[in-house]
């Protein structure tokens, strides 16, 4: 099915998805070099310029090798969502397709991948009083309360979202509170027309291998100064962009909620859980063809290289 789409459209995008630490960045750069093209990131944390370590962005050498878009283009003080990303990413793809036949899209944020592939219905405006009230309740009652409220209001969304991400959960509860409609109902039932072919490649491997890669990555982040990076962001810890694995656990350490050893343990545990949810999300899409990250030649053959 994917190959038919490729033949039918002169212009196309190749999307690389999969869990964190699986090797998406390395593959995307290798394919981009082979195709003489550029990369669009769909990682919702790599947007933020202050998150240079904990969001695991491409390193400086990788960024210099291939032109990337939507990496470090925002600040943690900016409010940004998947609907805005849809508009910006589609505009960038159209611009790049003027000179490139194929664009590489890479990332582990399923909602942002869907924004490019399917699009969203127009999201409702949320009254300030509702947003303020729900944020106050979250601060007062904690994330367990928020998780339970979203689970009751929108079980479909809750089953596949990052359940440790207050920003994502709050957005769903805001929409339900303001409109009475589930957040998941705003995901377009019929995908929007896209003037390009879409090829999806998924990366997966044995769980023990993935977990080892995750632990190794986190140890490397700590060596590279993750704790110092988080410490420098303490004054912004309430911002939505920082309600994410790797940051909130270390904030707990600085807030005397747990020891540093426990914080690191929680980062590894929560990252493993996040990877599992990513795989659950991406495996729902039957148009994705799966490979082990070591199957480079097979992947190149699949896309016609």
TORVOFI-406876 format. One record per residue: z, x, y of N, C-alpha, C in turn. Coordinates in nm, 2 decimals, padded with zeros to 4 digits. Each point is the difference from the previous one (the first is absolute). Layout:
<rs>
[[Z,X,Y],[Z,X,Y],[Z,X,Y]];
...
</rs>
This chain:
<rs>
[[00.00,00.08,-00.12],[00.00,-00.08,00.12],[00.00,00.09,00.13]];
[[00.08,00.10,00.00],[00.01,00.09,00.11],[-00.13,00.07,00.02]];
[[-00.07,00.04,-00.11],[-00.12,00.08,00.02],[-00.11,-00.09,00.05]];
[[00.00,-00.13,-00.04],[-00.10,-00.09,00.06],[00.01,-00.01,00.15]];
[[00.13,-00.01,00.04],[00.02,-00.01,00.15],[-00.05,00.12,00.07]];
[[00.02,00.12,-00.07],[-00.05,00.13,00.06],[-00.15,-00.01,00.02]];
[[-00.07,-00.04,-00.10],[-00.15,00.00,00.01],[-00.05,-00.11,00.10]];
[[00.08,-00.10,00.02],[-00.05,-00.11,00.09],[00.02,00.03,00.15]];
[[00.09,00.10,00.03],[00.03,00.03,00.14],[-00.03,00.15,00.03]];
[[-00.07,00.02,00.10],[-00.03,00.14,00.04],[00.13,00.07,00.05]];
[[00.08,-00.08,00.08],[00.13,00.05,00.05],[00.11,-00.05,-00.09]];
[[00.10,00.09,-00.02],[00.11,-00.03,-00.09],[00.12,00.07,00.04]];
[[00.11,-00.04,-00.06],[00.13,00.07,00.01],[00.05,00.02,-00.14]];
[[00.06,00.11,-00.02],[00.07,00.03,-00.13],[00.15,00.00,00.03]];
[[00.07,-00.09,-00.07],[00.14,-00.01,00.03],[00.08,00.06,-00.12]];
[[00.09,00.09,00.03],[00.09,00.07,-00.10],[00.14,-00.05,00.02]];
[[00.05,-00.07,-00.11],[00.13,-00.06,00.01],[00.08,00.06,-00.12]];
[[00.13,-00.03,00.01],[00.09,00.04,-00.11],[00.14,00.03,00.06]];
[[00.10,00.03,-00.09],[00.13,00.02,00.04],[00.02,00.13,00.08]];
[[00.11,00.01,00.07],[00.03,00.12,00.08],[00.01,00.12,-00.09]];
[[-00.04,00.11,00.05],[00.00,00.13,-00.07],[-00.09,00.02,-00.11]];
[[-00.09,-00.10,-00.02],[-00.10,00.01,-00.11],[-00.11,00.10,00.02]];
[[-00.03,00.03,00.12],[-00.11,00.09,00.03],[-00.12,-00.06,00.08]];
[[00.03,-00.10,00.07],[-00.11,-00.07,00.07],[-00.06,00.09,00.11]];
[[00.09,00.07,00.07],[-00.05,00.08,00.11],[-00.10,00.11,-00.05]];
[[00.04,00.07,-00.10],[-00.08,00.11,-00.06],[-00.14,-00.06,-00.04]];
[[00.00,-00.11,-00.07],[-00.12,-00.06,-00.04],[-00.09,-00.04,00.11]];
[[00.06,-00.07,00.10],[-00.07,-00.05,00.12],[-00.07,00.12,00.07]];
[[00.07,00.11,00.01],[-00.06,00.11,00.08],[-00.12,00.07,-00.09]];
[[00.02,00.01,-00.13],[-00.11,00.05,-00.08],[-00.12,-00.09,00.01]];
[[00.02,-00.13,-00.01],[-00.12,-00.09,00.01],[-00.06,00.00,00.14]];
[[00.08,00.01,00.10],[-00.05,00.00,00.14],[-00.08,00.12,00.02]];
[[00.04,00.12,-00.05],[-00.08,00.12,00.01],[-00.13,-00.01,-00.07]];
[[00.00,-00.06,-00.12],[-00.12,-00.01,-00.08],[-00.10,-00.10,00.07]];
[[00.05,-00.10,00.07],[-00.08,-00.10,00.06],[-00.03,00.03,00.15]];
[[00.06,00.11,00.05],[-00.01,00.03,00.14],[00.03,-00.12,00.09]];
[[00.13,-00.05,-00.02],[00.04,-00.12,00.07],[00.14,00.02,00.05]];
[[00.06,-00.11,00.05],[00.13,00.00,00.06],[00.09,-00.10,-00.07]];
[[00.13,00.01,00.03],[00.10,-00.08,-00.08],[00.08,-00.09,00.10]];
[[00.02,-00.13,-00.05],[00.08,-00.09,00.07],[00.13,-00.02,-00.08]];
[[00.11,00.02,00.06],[00.13,-00.02,-00.07],[00.05,-00.14,00.01]];
[[00.05,-00.05,-00.12],[00.06,-00.13,00.00],[00.15,00.01,-00.03]];
[[00.06,00.11,00.03],[00.14,00.02,-00.02],[00.08,-00.04,00.12]];
[[00.08,-00.10,-00.01],[00.06,-00.07,00.12],[00.11,00.09,00.06]];
[[00.04,00.11,-00.07],[00.10,00.09,00.06],[-00.06,00.12,00.06]];
[[-00.12,00.04,-00.05],[-00.06,00.12,00.06],[-00.06,-00.03,00.13]];
[[00.00,-00.12,00.05],[-00.05,-00.04,00.14],[00.09,00.07,00.10]];
[[00.13,00.03,-00.03],[00.09,00.03,00.10],[00.02,00.15,00.02]];
[[-00.02,00.05,00.12],[-00.01,00.15,00.02],[00.13,00.06,-00.02]];
[[00.11,-00.07,00.01],[00.14,00.06,-00.02],[00.03,00.03,-00.14]];
[[-00.07,-00.07,-00.09],[00.03,00.01,-00.15],[-00.09,00.10,-00.06]];
[[00.03,00.13,00.03],[-00.09,00.11,-00.05],[00.03,00.05,-00.14]];
[[00.12,-00.03,-00.05],[00.04,00.05,-00.13],[00.02,-00.12,-00.10]];
[[00.09,-00.09,00.04],[00.04,-00.10,-00.09],[-00.11,-00.10,-00.04]];
[[-00.11,-00.01,00.08],[-00.11,-00.09,-00.04],[-00.11,00.07,-00.08]];
[[00.02,00.13,-00.03],[-00.09,00.07,-00.08],[-00.14,00.00,00.05]];
[[-00.03,00.02,00.12],[-00.14,00.00,00.05],[-00.08,00.12,-00.05]];
[[-00.13,00.00,00.01],[-00.08,00.12,-00.03],[00.06,00.12,00.09]];
[[00.00,00.12,-00.06],[00.05,00.11,00.08],[-00.11,00.04,00.11]];
[[00.04,00.10,00.08],[-00.09,00.04,00.11],[-00.14,00.05,-00.05]];
[[00.01,00.08,-00.11],[-00.13,00.05,-00.06],[-00.09,-00.11,-00.05]];
[[00.06,-00.10,-00.06],[-00.07,-00.12,-00.05],[-00.06,-00.08,00.12]];
[[00.07,-00.01,00.10],[-00.04,-00.08,00.12],[-00.11,00.08,00.07]];
[[00.00,00.13,-00.01],[-00.10,00.08,00.07],[-00.13,00.00,-00.09]];
[[00.02,-00.01,-00.13],[-00.12,00.00,-00.09],[-00.09,-00.12,00.01]];
[[00.07,-00.12,00.01],[-00.07,-00.12,00.00],[00.06,-00.09,00.12]];
[[-00.09,-00.06,00.08],[00.04,-00.09,00.10],[00.07,-00.12,-00.06]];
[[00.13,-00.02,00.05],[00.07,-00.12,-00.05],[00.02,-00.10,00.12]];
[[00.01,-00.12,-00.03],[00.03,-00.11,00.10],[00.12,-00.08,-00.04]];
[[00.08,-00.03,00.11],[00.12,-00.08,-00.02],[00.11,00.09,-00.07]];
[[00.01,00.12,00.04],[00.11,00.09,-00.04],[00.06,00.05,00.13]];
[[00.13,-00.03,00.02],[00.08,00.04,00.12],[-00.06,-00.05,00.13]];
[[-00.06,-00.12,-00.01],[-00.06,-00.06,00.12],[00.10,-00.09,00.08]];
[[00.12,-00.03,-00.06],[00.09,-00.08,00.07],[00.14,00.06,00.01]];
[[00.09,-00.06,00.08],[00.14,00.05,00.00],[00.09,-00.10,-00.07]];
[[00.11,00.04,-00.04],[00.10,-00.09,-00.07],[00.04,-00.11,00.10]];
[[-00.02,00.02,00.13],[00.04,-00.11,00.10],[-00.11,-00.10,00.01]];
[[-00.11,00.02,-00.06],[-00.11,-00.10,00.00],[00.02,-00.11,-00.11]];
[[-00.04,-00.12,00.04],[00.00,-00.11,-00.10],[-00.15,-00.01,-00.05]];
[[-00.01,-00.01,-00.13],[-00.14,00.00,-00.06],[00.01,-00.07,-00.13]];
[[-00.11,-00.07,-00.03],[00.00,-00.08,-00.12],[-00.13,00.00,-00.07]];
[[-00.01,-00.05,-00.12],[-00.12,00.00,-00.08],[-00.12,-00.07,00.07]];
[[00.03,-00.11,00.07],[-00.10,-00.07,00.07],[-00.07,00.08,00.11]];
[[00.08,00.08,00.07],[-00.06,00.09,00.10],[-00.08,00.11,-00.07]];
[[00.06,00.05,-00.11],[-00.07,00.11,-00.07],[-00.14,-00.05,-00.05]];
[[-00.01,-00.12,-00.05],[-00.12,-00.06,-00.04],[-00.11,00.02,00.11]];
[[00.04,-00.05,00.12],[-00.10,00.01,00.11],[-00.04,00.14,00.03]];
[[00.10,00.09,00.01],[-00.03,00.14,00.03],[-00.07,00.08,-00.11]];
[[00.03,-00.03,-00.12],[-00.06,00.07,-00.12],[-00.15,-00.04,-00.02]];
[[-00.02,-00.13,00.01],[-00.14,-00.05,-00.01],[-00.09,00.05,00.11]];
[[00.06,00.01,00.12],[-00.08,00.05,00.11],[-00.03,00.15,-00.02]];
[[00.10,00.07,-00.06],[-00.03,00.15,-00.02],[-00.10,00.02,-00.12]];
[[00.01,-00.09,-00.10],[-00.10,00.01,-00.11],[-00.14,-00.02,00.05]];
[[-00.02,-00.11,00.09],[-00.13,-00.03,00.05],[-00.05,00.12,00.09]];
[[00.09,00.06,00.07],[-00.04,00.12,00.08],[-00.05,00.11,-00.09]];
[[00.08,00.03,-00.10],[-00.03,00.12,-00.09],[-00.13,-00.03,-00.08]];
[[-00.02,-00.13,-00.03],[-00.12,-00.03,-00.08],[-00.13,00.02,00.08]];
[[00.01,00.02,00.13],[-00.12,00.03,00.07],[-00.06,00.14,-00.04]];
[[00.09,00.09,-00.04],[-00.05,00.13,-00.04],[00.04,00.04,-00.14]];
[[00.08,-00.08,-00.07],[00.04,00.03,-00.14],[-00.03,-00.12,-00.09]];
[[-00.06,00.03,-00.11],[-00.02,-00.11,-00.10],[00.12,-00.05,-00.07]];
[[00.09,00.10,-00.02],[00.12,-00.03,-00.08],[00.13,00.05,00.07]];
[[00.10,-00.08,00.01],[00.13,00.04,00.06],[00.11,-00.01,-00.11]];
[[00.09,00.10,00.00],[00.11,00.00,-00.09],[00.12,-00.07,00.06]];
[[00.06,-00.09,-00.07],[00.12,-00.07,00.05],[00.11,00.03,-00.10]];
[[00.12,00.04,00.04],[00.10,00.04,-00.09],[00.14,-00.05,00.05]];
[[00.08,-00.04,-00.10],[00.14,-00.03,00.04],[00.07,-00.08,-00.11]];
[[00.13,-00.01,00.02],[00.09,-00.07,-00.10],[00.05,-00.13,00.06]];
[[-00.04,-00.04,00.12],[00.05,-00.12,00.06],[-00.09,-00.12,-00.03]];
[[00.03,-00.08,-00.11],[-00.09,-00.10,-00.05],[-00.04,-00.10,00.11]];
[[00.09,-00.04,00.08],[-00.03,-00.10,00.11],[-00.10,00.05,00.09]];
[[00.00,00.13,00.03],[-00.10,00.06,00.09],[-00.13,00.02,-00.06]];
[[00.00,00.03,-00.14],[-00.13,00.00,-00.07],[-00.06,-00.14,00.00]];
[[00.08,-00.10,-00.02],[-00.05,-00.14,00.00],[-00.06,-00.03,00.14]];
[[00.07,00.05,00.10],[-00.05,-00.03,00.14],[-00.15,00.04,00.01]];
[[-00.03,00.12,-00.06],[-00.14,00.05,00.01],[-00.09,-00.08,-00.09]];
[[00.04,-00.03,-00.12],[-00.08,-00.06,-00.10],[-00.02,-00.15,00.01]];
[[00.11,-00.06,00.03],[00.00,-00.15,00.01],[00.02,-00.06,00.13]];
[[00.08,00.07,00.09],[00.03,-00.06,00.13],[00.11,-00.10,-00.01]];
[[00.05,-00.04,00.12],[00.11,-00.10,00.00],[-00.04,-00.11,00.09]];
[[00.06,-00.12,-00.02],[-00.01,-00.10,00.10],[00.09,00.04,00.12]];
[[-00.03,-00.06,00.11],[00.07,00.03,00.12],[00.15,-00.03,-00.02]];
[[00.08,00.10,00.03],[00.15,-00.02,-00.02],[00.06,-00.08,00.11]];
[[00.10,-00.08,-00.02],[00.06,-00.08,00.11],[00.09,00.09,00.09]];
[[00.01,-00.04,00.12],[00.09,00.06,00.09],[00.14,-00.04,-00.03]];
[[00.09,00.10,00.00],[00.14,-00.03,-00.04],[00.08,00.00,00.13]];
[[00.07,-00.12,00.03],[00.08,-00.01,00.12],[00.11,00.11,00.00]];
[[00.03,00.06,00.12],[00.10,00.10,00.01],[00.13,-00.04,-00.05]];
[[00.04,-00.12,00.02],[00.13,-00.04,-00.05],[00.02,00.00,-00.15]];
[[-00.11,-00.03,-00.07],[00.01,00.01,-00.15],[00.01,00.14,-00.04]];
[[-00.08,00.09,00.06],[00.00,00.14,-00.04],[00.14,00.06,00.03]];
[[00.05,-00.03,00.12],[00.13,00.05,00.04],[00.11,-00.05,-00.10]];
[[00.00,-00.13,-00.03],[00.10,-00.06,-00.09],[-00.01,00.07,-00.14]];
[[-00.12,00.01,-00.05],[-00.01,00.06,-00.14],[00.04,00.15,00.00]];
[[-00.03,00.07,00.10],[00.04,00.14,00.01],[00.15,00.01,00.01]];
[[00.06,-00.09,00.07],[00.15,00.00,00.01],[00.06,-00.03,-00.13]];
[[-00.05,-00.10,-00.07],[00.05,-00.03,-00.13],[-00.01,00.11,-00.10]];
[[-00.11,00.07,00.01],[-00.02,00.12,-00.09],[00.10,00.11,00.03]];
[[00.03,00.02,00.12],[00.10,00.10,00.04],[00.14,-00.04,-00.05]];
[[00.02,-00.13,00.01],[00.13,-00.06,-00.04],[00.02,00.00,-00.15]];
[[-00.10,-00.05,-00.07],[00.01,-00.03,-00.14],[-00.06,00.10,-00.10]];
[[-00.09,00.09,00.06],[-00.05,00.10,-00.09],[-00.13,-00.04,-00.07]];
[[-00.06,00.10,-00.06],[-00.13,-00.02,-00.06],[00.00,-00.09,-00.13]];
[[00.12,00.00,-00.06],[00.01,-00.09,-00.12],[-00.02,-00.15,00.04]];
[[00.05,-00.03,00.12],[-00.02,-00.14,00.05],[-00.15,-00.02,00.03]];
[[-00.06,00.09,00.06],[-00.14,-00.01,00.04],[-00.09,-00.01,-00.13]];
[[00.03,00.08,-00.10],[-00.07,-00.01,-00.12],[00.01,-00.14,-00.07]];
[[00.12,-00.05,00.00],[00.02,-00.13,-00.06],[-00.07,-00.11,00.08]];
[[00.00,00.00,00.13],[-00.07,-00.10,00.08],[-00.15,00.00,-00.02]];
[[-00.06,00.12,00.00],[-00.14,00.01,-00.03],[-00.04,-00.04,-00.14]];
[[00.08,00.04,-00.09],[-00.02,-00.04,-00.14],[-00.01,-00.16,-00.01]];
[[00.09,-00.06,00.07],[00.00,-00.15,00.00],[-00.12,-00.06,00.07]];
[[-00.03,00.06,00.12],[-00.10,-00.05,00.08],[-00.14,00.02,-00.05]];
[[-00.02,00.12,-00.06],[-00.14,00.04,-00.04],[00.01,00.09,-00.12]];
[[00.02,-00.06,-00.12],[00.02,00.08,-00.12],[-00.12,00.08,-00.04]];
[[-00.12,-00.05,00.03],[-00.12,00.08,-00.03],[-00.01,00.13,00.08]];
[[00.03,-00.01,00.13],[-00.01,00.12,00.08],[00.12,00.09,-00.04]];
[[00.11,-00.05,-00.03],[00.12,00.08,-00.03],[-00.02,00.08,-00.13]];
[[-00.07,-00.06,-00.09],[-00.02,00.07,-00.13],[-00.08,00.12,00.00]];
[[-00.09,00.02,00.11],[-00.09,00.11,00.01],[00.03,00.09,00.12]];
[[00.09,-00.04,00.09],[00.02,00.08,00.12],[00.10,00.11,-00.02]];
[[00.01,00.09,00.09],[00.10,00.11,00.00],[00.13,-00.07,00.04]];
[[00.08,-00.03,-00.10],[00.13,-00.08,00.02],[00.10,00.08,00.07]];
[[-00.02,00.13,00.02],[00.10,00.08,00.08],[-00.05,00.02,00.14]];
[[-00.11,-00.07,00.04],[-00.06,00.02,00.13],[00.04,-00.12,00.09]];
[[00.10,00.01,00.09],[00.05,-00.11,00.08],[-00.11,-00.05,00.09]];
[[-00.09,00.09,00.05],[-00.11,-00.04,00.09],[-00.09,-00.10,-00.07]];
[[-00.04,00.03,-00.12],[-00.09,-00.09,-00.07],[00.06,-00.13,-00.04]];
[[00.13,00.01,-00.04],[00.08,-00.12,-00.04],[00.02,-00.09,00.13]];
[[00.04,00.06,00.11],[00.02,-00.08,00.12],[-00.12,-00.07,00.05]];
[[-00.11,00.07,-00.01],[-00.13,-00.06,00.04],[-00.03,-00.13,-00.08]];
[[00.03,00.01,-00.13],[-00.03,-00.12,-00.09],[00.10,-00.12,00.04]];
[[00.13,00.04,00.03],[00.09,-00.10,00.03],[-00.02,-00.06,00.14]];
[[-00.04,00.08,00.09],[-00.04,-00.05,00.13],[-00.11,-00.10,00.00]];
[[-00.10,00.03,-00.08],[-00.11,-00.10,-00.01],[00.04,-00.13,-00.06]];
[[00.08,00.01,-00.11],[00.05,-00.12,-00.07],[00.09,-00.08,00.09]];
[[00.09,00.07,00.07],[00.09,-00.07,00.09],[-00.07,-00.07,00.12]];
[[-00.10,00.07,00.05],[-00.07,-00.06,00.12],[-00.10,-00.11,-00.04]];
[[-00.06,00.01,-00.12],[-00.11,-00.09,-00.03],[00.02,-00.09,-00.12]];
[[00.10,00.04,-00.09],[00.02,-00.07,-00.12],[-00.10,00.03,-00.11]];
[[-00.09,00.09,00.03],[-00.10,00.05,-00.09],[00.03,00.14,-00.06]];
[[-00.03,00.02,-00.12],[00.03,00.13,-00.06],[-00.09,00.10,00.06]];
[[00.05,00.12,00.02],[-00.07,00.12,00.05],[-00.13,00.02,-00.09]];
[[00.02,-00.01,-00.13],[-00.11,00.03,-00.09],[-00.12,-00.10,00.02]];
[[00.03,-00.12,00.06],[-00.10,-00.10,00.02],[-00.10,00.04,00.11]];
[[00.04,00.10,00.08],[-00.08,00.05,00.11],[-00.10,00.10,-00.05]];
[[00.01,00.05,-00.12],[-00.10,00.09,-00.06],[-00.12,-00.08,-00.03]];
[[-00.11,00.03,00.06],[-00.12,-00.08,-00.02],[-00.03,-00.03,-00.14]];
[[-00.01,-00.13,-00.04],[-00.03,-00.04,-00.13],[-00.14,00.05,-00.04]];
[[-00.10,-00.01,00.09],[-00.13,00.05,-00.02],[-00.02,00.12,00.08]];
[[-00.02,00.12,-00.06],[-00.02,00.12,00.07],[-00.10,-00.01,00.11]];
[[00.02,00.07,00.11],[-00.09,00.00,00.11],[-00.13,00.08,-00.04]];
[[-00.11,-00.03,00.06],[-00.12,00.08,-00.03],[00.01,00.14,00.06]];
[[-00.03,00.10,-00.07],[-00.01,00.13,00.05],[-00.14,00.06,-00.02]];
[[-00.06,00.06,00.10],[-00.14,00.04,00.00],[-00.01,00.14,-00.07]];
[[00.08,00.02,-00.11],[-00.01,00.12,-00.07],[00.05,-00.02,-00.14]];
[[-00.04,00.08,-00.10],[00.05,00.00,-00.13],[00.14,00.06,-00.01]];
[[00.08,-00.05,-00.10],[00.13,00.05,-00.02],[00.02,00.04,-00.14]];
[[00.03,00.13,-00.02],[00.03,00.06,-00.13],[00.15,00.03,00.00]];
[[00.07,-00.04,-00.10],[00.14,00.03,-00.01],[00.03,00.09,-00.12]];
[[00.07,00.11,00.03],[00.04,00.09,-00.11],[00.16,00.00,00.00]];
[[00.06,-00.02,-00.11],[00.14,00.01,-00.02],[00.04,00.12,-00.07]];
[[00.11,00.06,00.04],[00.05,00.12,-00.07],[00.13,-00.04,-00.07]];
[[00.02,00.04,-00.13],[00.12,-00.03,-00.07],[00.02,00.11,-00.10]];
[[00.12,00.01,-00.05],[00.03,00.10,-00.11],[00.13,-00.04,-00.07]];
[[00.04,00.08,-00.10],[00.12,-00.04,-00.07],[00.12,00.00,00.09]];
[[00.09,-00.09,-00.02],[00.12,-00.02,00.09],[00.08,00.13,00.01]];
[[00.02,00.07,-00.11],[00.08,00.12,00.01],[-00.07,00.11,00.09]];
[[-00.13,00.00,00.00],[-00.08,00.10,00.08],[00.02,-00.04,00.15]];
[[-00.02,-00.13,00.02],[00.01,-00.05,00.14],[00.14,00.02,00.06]];
[[00.10,-00.03,-00.08],[00.14,00.02,00.05],[00.03,00.15,00.03]];
[[-00.06,00.09,-00.08],[00.02,00.14,00.02],[-00.07,00.04,00.13]];
[[-00.12,-00.06,00.03],[-00.07,00.03,00.12],[00.08,-00.05,00.12]];
[[00.06,-00.12,-00.01],[00.08,-00.06,00.11],[00.12,00.09,00.03]];
[[00.07,00.04,-00.11],[00.12,00.09,00.03],[-00.04,00.13,00.06]];
[[-00.11,00.06,-00.05],[-00.04,00.13,00.06],[-00.04,-00.02,00.15]];
[[-00.07,-00.11,00.03],[-00.04,-00.02,00.14],[00.13,-00.02,00.09]];
[[00.09,-00.07,-00.05],[00.12,-00.02,00.08],[00.08,00.13,00.02]];
[[00.01,00.08,-00.10],[00.07,00.13,00.01],[-00.08,00.09,00.10]];
[[-00.13,-00.01,00.00],[-00.08,00.08,00.10],[00.02,-00.05,00.14]];
[[00.01,-00.14,00.02],[00.03,-00.05,00.13],[00.13,00.05,00.05]];
[[00.10,00.00,-00.08],[00.13,00.05,00.04],[00.00,00.15,00.04]];
[[-00.08,00.08,-00.08],[-00.02,00.14,00.04],[-00.07,00.02,00.13]];
[[-00.09,-00.10,00.03],[-00.08,00.01,00.12],[00.07,-00.06,00.13]];
[[00.12,-00.05,-00.02],[00.08,-00.05,00.12],[00.01,-00.15,00.01]];
[[00.00,-00.07,-00.11],[00.01,-00.15,00.02],[00.13,-00.04,00.06]];
[[00.11,00.06,-00.04],[00.13,-00.04,00.06],[00.00,00.02,00.15]];
[[-00.05,00.12,00.04],[-00.01,00.02,00.15],[-00.09,-00.09,00.07]];
[[-00.11,-00.04,-00.07],[-00.09,-00.10,00.06],[00.07,-00.13,00.02]];
[[00.07,-00.05,-00.10],[00.07,-00.13,00.01],[00.11,00.01,00.11]];
[[00.07,00.11,00.00],[00.11,00.02,00.10],[-00.06,-00.02,00.14]];
[[-00.12,00.05,00.02],[-00.06,-00.01,00.14],[-00.04,-00.14,00.03]];
[[00.00,-00.09,-00.10],[-00.05,-00.13,00.02],[00.11,-00.11,00.00]];
[[00.13,00.05,00.00],[00.11,-00.09,-00.01],[00.00,-00.11,00.11]];
[[-00.03,00.04,00.12],[00.00,-00.10,00.11],[-00.11,-00.11,-00.02]];
[[-00.09,00.02,-00.10],[-00.11,-00.09,-00.02],[00.02,-00.07,-00.14]];
[[00.11,00.01,-00.06],[00.02,-00.04,-00.14],[-00.01,-00.15,-00.01]];
[[00.01,-00.08,00.11],[-00.01,-00.14,-00.01],[-00.15,-00.05,00.00]];
[[-00.09,00.09,00.04],[-00.14,-00.03,00.01],[-00.06,-00.04,-00.14]];
[[-00.09,-00.09,00.00],[-00.06,-00.04,-00.12],[-00.07,00.11,-00.08]];
[[-00.06,00.09,00.07],[-00.07,00.11,-00.06],[00.09,00.09,-00.09]];
[[00.13,00.00,00.03],[00.09,00.08,-00.07],[00.08,-00.07,-00.11]];
[[-00.03,-00.12,-00.02],[00.06,-00.07,-00.11],[-00.08,00.02,-00.13]];
[[00.00,00.13,-00.04],[-00.08,00.04,-00.11],[00.07,00.10,-00.09]];
[[-00.05,00.01,-00.12],[00.06,00.10,-00.10],[-00.01,00.14,00.05]];
[[00.11,00.07,-00.01],[00.00,00.14,00.05],[00.07,00.02,00.13]];
[[00.00,-00.11,00.08],[00.06,00.01,00.13],[00.13,-00.08,00.00]];
[[-00.01,-00.13,-00.05],[00.12,-00.08,00.01],[00.12,00.06,-00.09]];
[[-00.04,00.07,-00.11],[00.11,00.05,-00.08],[00.07,00.12,00.07]];
[[-00.07,00.08,00.07],[00.06,00.11,00.07],[00.07,-00.05,00.13]];
[[-00.05,-00.11,00.06],[00.08,-00.06,00.10],[00.14,-00.05,-00.05]];
[[00.00,-00.04,-00.12],[00.13,-00.05,-00.06],[00.09,00.12,-00.01]];
[[-00.05,00.12,-00.03],[00.08,00.12,-00.01],[00.06,00.03,00.14]];
[[-00.09,00.00,00.10],[00.04,00.03,00.14],[00.10,-00.11,00.05]];
[[-00.01,-00.12,-00.05],[00.09,-00.10,00.04],[00.13,-00.01,-00.08]];
[[00.02,00.10,-00.09],[00.12,00.02,-00.08],[00.01,-00.11,-00.10]];
[[-00.11,-00.06,-00.05],[00.00,-00.10,-00.10],[00.00,00.07,-00.14]];
[[-00.06,00.12,-00.01],[00.00,00.06,-00.13],[-00.01,00.15,00.02]];
[[00.01,00.08,-00.11],[-00.02,00.14,00.01],[-00.14,00.04,00.01]];
[[-00.03,00.12,00.03],[-00.14,00.05,00.01],[-00.06,00.00,-00.14]];
[[00.08,00.04,-00.10],[-00.04,00.00,-00.14],[-00.04,-00.14,-00.04]];
[[00.08,-00.10,00.03],[-00.03,-00.14,-00.04],[-00.13,-00.05,00.08]];
[[-00.01,00.04,00.12],[-00.12,-00.04,00.08],[-00.13,00.05,-00.06]];
[[00.00,00.13,-00.05],[-00.12,00.06,-00.06],[-00.02,-00.08,-00.14]];
[[00.10,-00.02,-00.07],[-00.01,-00.08,-00.13],[-00.06,-00.13,00.03]];
[[00.04,-00.07,00.11],[-00.05,-00.13,00.03],[-00.15,00.00,00.04]];
[[-00.04,00.11,00.07],[-00.14,00.02,00.04],[-00.08,00.00,-00.12]];
[[00.04,00.08,-00.10],[-00.08,00.02,-00.12],[-00.01,-00.14,-00.08]];
[[00.12,-00.06,-00.01],[00.00,-00.13,-00.07],[-00.08,-00.11,00.07]];
[[00.01,-00.01,00.13],[-00.08,-00.10,00.07],[-00.14,00.03,00.01]];
[[-00.04,00.13,00.00],[-00.14,00.04,00.00],[-00.06,-00.04,-00.14]];
[[00.07,00.02,-00.11],[-00.05,-00.04,-00.13],[-00.02,-00.15,00.00]];
[[00.09,-00.08,00.05],[-00.01,-00.14,00.01],[-00.12,-00.04,00.08]];
[[-00.02,00.06,00.11],[-00.11,-00.03,00.09],[-00.13,00.03,-00.07]];
[[-00.01,00.11,-00.07],[-00.12,00.03,-00.08],[-00.04,-00.10,-00.10]];
[[00.11,-00.06,-00.06],[-00.02,-00.10,-00.10],[-00.06,-00.13,00.06]];
[[00.05,-00.03,00.12],[-00.05,-00.12,00.07],[-00.14,00.02,00.05]];
[[-00.03,00.12,00.04],[-00.14,00.03,00.04],[-00.10,-00.02,-00.11]];
[[00.04,00.05,-00.12],[-00.09,-00.02,-00.12],[-00.01,-00.15,-00.03]];
[[00.11,-00.08,00.01],[-00.01,-00.14,-00.03],[-00.10,-00.07,00.10]];
[[00.01,00.04,00.13],[-00.09,-00.06,00.10],[-00.15,00.04,-00.03]];
[[-00.03,00.12,-00.02],[-00.13,00.05,-00.02],[-00.07,-00.05,-00.13]];
[[00.08,-00.01,-00.10],[-00.05,-00.04,-00.13],[-00.04,-00.15,-00.01]];
[[00.04,-00.07,00.10],[-00.05,-00.14,00.01],[-00.15,-00.01,00.03]];
[[-00.05,00.10,00.06],[-00.14,00.00,00.04],[-00.09,00.05,-00.11]];
[[-00.07,-00.09,-00.06],[-00.09,00.03,-00.12],[-00.12,00.08,00.04]];
[[-00.03,00.02,00.13],[-00.11,00.07,00.04],[00.03,00.15,00.01]];
[[00.12,00.04,-00.02],[00.04,00.14,00.00],[-00.02,00.07,-00.13]];
[[-00.07,00.11,00.00],[-00.02,00.08,-00.12],[00.10,00.12,00.00]];
[[00.07,00.01,-00.11],[00.12,00.09,-00.01],[-00.04,00.13,-00.07]];
[[00.06,00.11,00.06],[-00.02,00.14,-00.05],[00.13,00.07,00.00]];
[[00.02,00.10,-00.08],[00.10,00.10,00.01],[-00.04,00.09,00.12]];
[[00.09,00.05,00.08],[-00.04,00.09,00.11],[-00.06,00.13,-00.04]];
[[00.01,00.03,-00.13],[-00.06,00.13,-00.05],[-00.15,-00.03,-00.04]];
[[-00.04,-00.12,00.00],[-00.14,-00.04,-00.04],[-00.10,00.01,00.12]];
[[00.00,00.11,00.06],[-00.08,00.02,00.12],[-00.15,-00.02,-00.03]];
[[-00.05,00.07,-00.11],[-00.14,-00.01,-00.03],[-00.04,-00.14,-00.04]];
[[00.09,-00.07,-00.07],[-00.03,-00.14,-00.03],[-00.01,-00.09,00.12]];
[[00.09,00.02,00.10],[00.00,-00.07,00.12],[-00.13,00.03,00.08]];
[[-00.04,00.12,00.01],[-00.12,00.04,00.07],[-00.13,-00.07,-00.07]];
[[00.00,00.00,-00.13],[-00.11,-00.06,-00.07],[00.00,-00.15,00.03]];
[[00.12,-00.06,00.00],[00.01,-00.15,00.02],[-00.06,-00.04,00.14]];
[[00.02,00.09,00.10],[-00.05,-00.04,00.13],[-00.14,00.06,00.03]];
[[-00.06,00.07,-00.10],[-00.13,00.04,00.01],[-00.02,00.14,00.06]];
[[00.10,00.08,-00.01],[-00.01,00.14,00.05],[-00.05,00.10,-00.11]];
</rs>
